[in-house]
């Protein structure tokens, strides 16, 4: 599924159930020393996805440890992102010579719990969600907005190493073409010497899942 919303230069792997025998490196085992079984299974399966995606780029298996703010630490020269939710795990990776940053997110296609939408959205976004729900019922637009914000943060953080709050990005979702636009409301990061004032992302809703993805291409000859 997720490959449908990613460029051809991005390698991805997804799984819809956990692997009971997914292997971990000792360094990863140490991270999970106090983890409960559910956390261990989702971590191990997501890392299996990541290593399979890296293999598609011709890279050997390596530990993928959580770094600052939990962001995966990819091999040098690789941009990537990991996501997981109930019934879904995925990883997407690419050479940093072609893709500067990747943010992917998966969510169940059902409404957010009470009170969450107000915490993660701007008034203008909530107004737009009401219009979307009226014009195109059937998709949990509030959950899609949340997923797009998560993908935005995952794409933002590798470029800046700074926090980005839910209120720091305004997202506009197009219901017909599977695209969303992100307008950053804070000082923009630079990519290849150009200020990024926002991102363009893609989304899909299928089989009870919502998937979102953001990629930023590298300029030819800049890396």
C-alpha positions as MATLAB code, in Angstrom:
seq = 'XXXXXXXXXXXXXXXXXXXXXXXXXXXXXXXXXXXXXXXXXXXXXXXXXXXXXXXXXXXXXXXXXXXXXXXXXXXXXXXXXXXXXXXXXXXXXXXXXXXXXXXXXXXXXXXXXXXXXXXXXXXXXXXXXXXXXXXXXXXXXXXXXXXXXXXXXXXXXXXXXXXXXXXXXXXXXXXXXXXXXXXXXXXXXXXXXXXXXXXXXXXXXXXXXXXXXXXXXXXXXXX';
ca = [
       0.000    0.000    0.000;
       2.458    2.610    1.171;
       4.592    2.402   -1.967;
       1.648    3.957   -3.828;
       2.191    7.283   -2.057;
       5.992    7.294   -2.206;
       8.363    8.224   -5.075;
      10.032    5.432   -7.014;
      13.374    6.404   -5.458;
      12.087    5.358   -2.013;
      12.273    1.712   -0.931;
       9.571    0.556    1.464;
       8.398   -2.556    3.275;
       5.145   -3.044    5.163;
       3.624   -5.807    7.266;
       0.095   -6.303    8.543;
       0.939   -8.554   11.453;
       3.920   -8.996   13.730;
       6.684  -11.474   12.969;
       6.980  -13.926   15.895;
      10.636  -14.654   15.099;
      11.914  -11.195   14.085;
      15.568  -10.961   15.100;
      17.094   -8.013   16.923;
      20.686   -6.882   17.311;
      22.082   -6.897   20.872;
      22.020   -3.079   20.912;
      18.314   -3.170   20.084;
      17.675   -5.850   22.692;
      19.192   -3.492   25.258;
      16.709   -0.767   24.295;
      13.857   -3.197   24.994;
      15.154   -4.471   28.324;
      12.019   -3.291   30.165;
       9.550   -3.401   27.272;
       6.298   -5.338   27.489;
       5.566   -8.019   24.902;
       3.394   -5.818   22.658;
       6.051   -3.097   22.467;
       8.755   -5.659   21.781;
       6.800   -7.259   18.931;
       5.967   -3.990   17.203;
       9.553   -2.714   17.594;
      11.047   -5.937   16.215;
       8.655   -6.116   13.269;
       9.158   -2.454   12.398;
      12.945   -2.991   12.458;
      12.514   -6.047   10.227;
      10.616   -3.803    7.792;
      13.399   -1.234    7.951;
      16.163   -3.770    7.315;
      14.235   -5.255    4.396;
      13.777   -1.781    2.907;
      17.501   -1.073    3.348;
      18.304   -4.368    1.615;
      16.326   -3.118   -1.379;
      18.909   -0.325   -1.565;
      21.704   -2.887   -1.427;
      22.636   -2.263    2.209;
      23.460   -4.943    4.799;
      21.414   -5.395    7.998;
      22.395   -3.004   10.781;
      20.980   -1.993   14.180;
      18.444    0.814   13.932;
      18.374    2.426   17.340;
      16.094    5.202   18.557;
      18.007    8.468   18.823;
      17.051   11.971   19.876;
      13.305   12.194   20.570;
      12.994    8.580   19.467;
      13.869    9.237   15.821;
      15.446    6.182   14.138;
      19.197    6.443   13.578;
      19.748    5.446    9.964;
      23.044    4.475    8.344;
      25.085    7.384    7.054;
      23.749    8.656    3.743;
      20.225    7.310    4.282;
      16.960    9.154    4.878;
      14.136    7.143    6.362;
      11.026    6.874    8.477;
       9.226    4.158   10.448;
       5.574    3.928   11.438;
       3.327    1.470   13.227;
      -0.247    1.246   14.413;
      -2.631   -1.587   15.217;
      -2.342   -4.121   12.414;
       0.318   -2.286   10.434;
       4.092   -1.717   10.433;
       6.119    0.006    7.718;
       9.464    1.593    6.921;
      10.567    3.775    4.015;
      14.185    4.606    3.128;
      16.116    6.314    0.352;
      19.578    7.540   -0.476;
      20.100   11.035    0.901;
      21.552   11.947   -2.473;
      18.041   11.755   -3.910;
      15.742   12.301   -0.914;
      16.610   14.698    1.915;
      13.955   13.594    4.362;
      11.017   11.217    4.674;
       8.051   11.231    7.021;
       5.498    8.403    6.971;
       2.628    7.706    9.346;
      -0.121    5.096    9.667;
      -3.321    5.347   11.696;
      -6.550    3.367   12.024;
      -9.312    4.892    9.925;
     -11.603    5.834   12.782;
     -12.370    9.052   14.634;
      -9.971   10.490   17.167;
     -10.790   10.049   20.861;
     -12.757   12.854   22.470;
     -10.688   15.963   23.123;
      -7.743   15.009   20.911;
      -8.763   17.019   17.851;
      -8.804   20.320   19.740;
      -5.317   19.551   21.075;
      -3.749   18.798   17.694;
      -5.488   21.192   15.295;
      -5.921   24.864   14.510;
      -9.374   26.531   14.324;
      -9.099   26.903   10.531;
      -8.230   23.212   10.209;
     -11.258   22.201   12.264;
     -13.493   24.327   10.049;
     -12.062   22.608    6.975;
     -12.650   19.189    8.545;
     -16.343   20.005    8.977;
     -16.538   20.845    5.275;
     -14.760   17.620    4.344;
     -17.027   15.496    6.539;
     -20.065   17.060    4.903;
     -18.811   16.848    1.312;
     -17.015   13.475    1.483;
     -18.207   11.286    4.368;
     -16.657    7.881    4.836;
     -13.099    8.901    5.732;
     -12.086    9.871    9.265;
     -10.776   13.296    8.254;
      -9.796   14.196   11.808;
      -7.578   11.112   11.988;
      -6.147   11.932    8.564;
      -5.243   15.415    9.781;
      -3.537   13.912   12.830;
      -1.600   11.480   10.630;
      -0.496   14.280    8.298;
       0.785   16.233   11.311;
       2.742   13.199   12.490;
       4.280   12.752    9.038;
       5.120   16.462    9.013;
       7.044   16.195   12.280;
       8.914   13.118   11.080;
       9.978   14.964    7.918;
      10.820   18.168    9.827;
      12.936   16.750   12.643;
      15.861   15.313   10.618;
      16.256   18.696    8.922;
      16.197   20.802   12.093;
      16.716   18.577   15.169;
      14.071   20.829   16.749;
      10.601   20.252   18.156;
       7.569   21.108   16.013;
       4.239   21.419   17.788;
       0.863   20.512   16.336;
       0.056   24.224   16.284;
       3.181   25.035   14.262;
       1.918   23.638   10.961;
      -1.279   24.368    9.051;
      -2.451   21.474    6.887;
      -4.891   21.582    3.994;
      -6.221   18.239    2.783;
      -7.498   17.718   -0.744;
     -10.219   15.047   -0.678;
     -10.085   14.138   -4.367;
      -6.451   13.696   -5.378;
      -4.811   12.188   -2.287;
      -2.635   15.242   -1.616;
      -2.182   17.486    1.411;
      -0.243   20.722    1.784;
       1.672   21.801    4.877;
       2.347   25.463    5.652;
       4.934   25.881    8.403;
       4.112   28.603   10.923;
       7.613   28.776   12.410;
      11.039   29.713   11.087;
      11.499   27.324    8.167;
      14.417   24.916    7.863;
      16.776   25.084    4.908;
      17.205   22.292    2.391;
      20.038   22.610   -0.118;
      20.257   26.315    0.755;
      16.557   26.973    0.171;
      14.122   27.807    2.977;
      11.345   25.208    3.230;
       8.169   27.084    4.088;
       6.109   23.922    3.864;
       5.777   20.394    2.565;
       3.618   18.607    0.043;
       2.385   15.173    1.082;
       0.257   12.303   -0.155;
      -2.366   10.251    1.626;
      -4.527    7.185    1.167;
      -7.371    5.540    3.094;
      -7.945    1.844    2.454;
      -8.762   -1.366    4.305;
      -9.340    0.403    7.598;
      -6.031    2.287    7.505;
      -4.949    5.869    6.837;
      -1.439    6.346    5.472;
       0.381    9.651    4.944;
       3.797   10.365    3.456;
       6.062   13.370    2.920;
       9.298   13.330    0.959;
      11.643   16.187    0.101;
      13.787   15.660   -2.969;
      17.427   16.657   -3.069;
      18.509   19.062   -5.774;
      20.732   17.401   -8.389;
      24.386   17.953   -7.648;
      23.878   19.390   -4.169;
      24.914   16.335   -2.171;
];
